[in-house]
Amino acid sequence: MKFARRVAGRIAREIDAIRLFRKMGREFRNDPNYRPDLVAQGCLDRTQHGIDDSAILNRIVISYSKAKIAQQNAPATYQVSNEWLPIYNRNLRNSLKFAAL
């Protein structure tokens, strides 16, 4: 029974998605930027092996570090909210170490 409900739910979501895409197609039909035919091309693997991105990555991390320093003097509106603090403190910790290399 659970399996049948899951399958039915998935089918219903797929049908909703198809309806949405059809509606969007009509809505954006005359927009030159609406190019659903390019979606597959946009999802191609563009991994480049053997390329040293360390200089670019170092610039990004240094820029981020400078922005965090500047943020300390910014108004409260531009401060990180409590919900995001653990993400910045935990998940970006190793990225910021890269700048020291």
Helices and strands as residue ranges (DSSP letters): H 2-27, G 36-38, H 39-42, H 54-71, G 76-78, H 85-86, I 87-91, H 93-98
